[in-house]
Structures are given as structure tokens and as C-alpha cells.
């Protein structure tokens, strides 16, 4: 009697109920497809900035309303990242990635055609929600689709380069489309890119296994509440004052939500933020360095853009083009850093990179009203880009290296939440320091103290590296 042969088991990494990955899939193409989404998310953090004056005049938005064009995106993005990472672990990272990308693309289209301030701010909020769902999947899919450790390091280097390089490229594109077109293209540009990735992702990117278990609803609400309260409070602190009732209440809500999150994560079987991720001294060090470096970088985008336009009287396009050296430095280093990491380990690269960043901020602190663009910003921006390219990839490898596959989405969400919170903290501190030294009607007087504050943040990042990793070569796994 003949026997029915059992169906072959799906290969590792294929979720139940889905077909096995095609053998013709190219990991390199899959990584490239995923990185396009990271580029979109990075562009969106800055591409709208240069267009804000045109948006204000077109939709009759005052300064408070314009701030919400930026803050609505930041609050939704930073507040929901941990939730997005956990949803990817639970329901499949590619599925959640595609859902977030579809929402982000549709919201970009809605924002581009918005004819009232309310519709634009609602679209920016929806963009932030979509970004929070897609972003953790970007890093998790990069690390899980890479065939080996060397490919994973290359993917992490490209991720770091795209993350910060995309932000500077956003200034260039924002200036270009604003000066020669309309501010609406700062949002429309996402639509063809998003549609292309949605078509290609399922073909070239391998889905990851789902992690079964009861969803941590209380942890999700607490984490989202803590992140939203913290980002919102830090964003508004320079305007409302650090000791105002609104600021104090916001910090109090963030602390309460954080306490609820810690208590909950210790009790549930499948936590939103696995406590094991925070037991590694090296991972905590990587998170601290990421926070400090991203916080310092916000001074570049906030201060240099204004200096170029308000003091040197450059157009939006030329102000954006001034960041090309920084972008080139980052992308060049993204090709070199994986080989340097393999040879020297994380600590030497982080120490060298953070010291280079510190020098660039000290250099920028000397800008004056009679300088030319070349003399004032070309050198420090190039040094900043090279140093940033040397720093971000080793810091990211400390955070996501050695993570169990079931926690990859949570680790990715944690890293990107740290980047968002670090940027918010850094911007709030830099703006407050700048405001304390500013002179009405003049831009330069507060700049020196603000850039020196940014340099102090990178000095702290350097000291953190030395304390956690030492100065010699260490294991590159991030454990």
C-alpha cells in the first residue's frame, strides 16, 4: 500500500501559512529595497523644514501651527516605535512593514493635496504612525535577511549612512523643490517611492517567523504614553519653560508611564520590551552613545540652516547644497566602516568618531556675520559627516548585535526610539542654550554656546564608550 509523503517543512525564517521564500531571491536586492524605505523616513525628518515658510504663507499658518507640522510627525513616530517593533515580532515584520509603508505613502499623498492646516497636520500625524510601524521592520529585516555577519555589518553601515545622510539630503531636496516647484512636492516625493517598494518587497524580502503569545496591551499603552509624553514635553519645553506647570506635568506623566512599563514587563510572559535587552552593559552603552550623538546632531540641522539663510542670506536651495559635503562624508565612511570595525572593533571607532564630532562643533562655534559659506561651514560639515559615518554603525551594532531572532523587532524599535528621543532631548537642550544667549534681532550671539553644548554631548558619548568598552578591541557581537 502506497504511503502519502509528508509535505516538506518550510525553511527556517518562513512563517507558518506562507509559501517558502523563492530561491531566486537576492539578499542584496532585498536589502536595497528595505533601505529605500529608511531613506524615505530619513528624508521626511528634514525635507519639510526648508519649505516651512512657503507652507505658512500658502495655508496661512502662524509659528505655533508650523511647529505642529513638524511635531505631529515626531510625536507619532517617536511615541509608537516600540509598539511597531513588537507588532512586527508578533504578526510578521514584513507584514507590519508593508502596512506601515502603505499608511505612510497614503498620508504623504493626503498631505500633499491638503488645503487646510488641520488636514495637513492630520496627514503628518498619520505619516508618523506609518513610519513607526515601518521603521522597526527596516532594521530587523536588514539584519535577518543578511546571509552572514559580514553582510549584516555592511547592511548596518548602509542603514546608518542612509539614516543621517538622508536627513541632510532632505535639506537639499527640500530646497530644490521649494525654490523651483511647490512645497507640496516635499510630501508627494514619497508616493512613487512607496508604491515601488510595496510592489518589490514581497518579491525580494523574506518574511520572518512570528513570535506567538498574548499581546502585551498594558505595556504597549504604557510605552506609547511614556514616549509621547516625553517627546511632547521636550519639544514644547523651550517655548513654555523648563519649570512651567505644563513641562513638569509632562515629565511626571512620562515617569508614571515608564514605571508602569517596568512593572508590567517583569510580569508578562511576552513583554513589549524584553528586560533581557537591558541587561547587557554593552547594549546600554550603545543606547547611551546613540542618544548623545543624535542629540548633538540636531544642532546642525537647527542652527546651520538658519545661519546660512538668515546671516549669509542664501536661498533655500543653496542652503541645502551646503550640506552636500556632510552627506558625502557619511556615505563614503559607510563603505569603509565595516572593514574598520572588523579590524579594530567598536571602541576605537566610537572614540575617534565622537572626538571628530566634538572638533566639528567647536569649529562651528566660531562662525561670524562676515564669514563666507566656504570659510564658515564647509570644513566643519565635512568633518562632521566623516565622524558621524564612523560612529553610527558601531553604536547600532552594539544595540542590535547578539539579539535573539524573536527579539529583533523589539531591539530595532528600542534603537530607533532612542534615536528619536535623543534627537528631541538634544534639540530641546540646544534651543534652550541658544535662547539664553540670544540677542533680539541678531542670530549669531547664541550660536557659540549652543554649539559648545553639542560638543559637550559628544564628549559625554566618548567618555561613555571608554567606561563601557575601554579603548581596545572588543568582540563585535554587541553582547
Buried (B, 14 or more C-beta within 10 A) or exposed (E): EEEEEEEEEBEEBBBEEBEEBEEEBEBBBBBBBBBBBBBBBBBBBBBBBBBBEBBBEBBEBEEEBBBBBBBBBBBBBBBBBBBBBBBBBBBBBBBBBBBBBBBBBBBBBBBBEBEEBEBBBBBBBBBBBBBBBBBBBBBBBBBBBBEEEEBBBBBBBBBBBBBBBBBBBBBBBBBBBBBEEEBBBBBBBBBEBBBEBBEBBEEBBBBBBBBEEEBBEBBBBBBBBBBBBBBBBBBBBBBBEBEEEBBEEBBEBBEBBBEBBBEBBEEBEBBBBBEEBBEBEBBBBBBBBBBBBBBBBBBBBBBBBBBBBEBBEBBBBBBBBBBBBBBBBBBBBBEEBBEBBEEBBBBBBBBBBBBBBBBBBBBBBEBEEEBEBEEBBBBBBBBBBBBBBBBBBBBBBBBBBBBEBBBBBBBBBBBBBBBBBBBBBBBBBBBBBBEEEBEEEEBBEBBBBBBBBBBBBBBBBBEBBBEBBEEEEBEBEBE
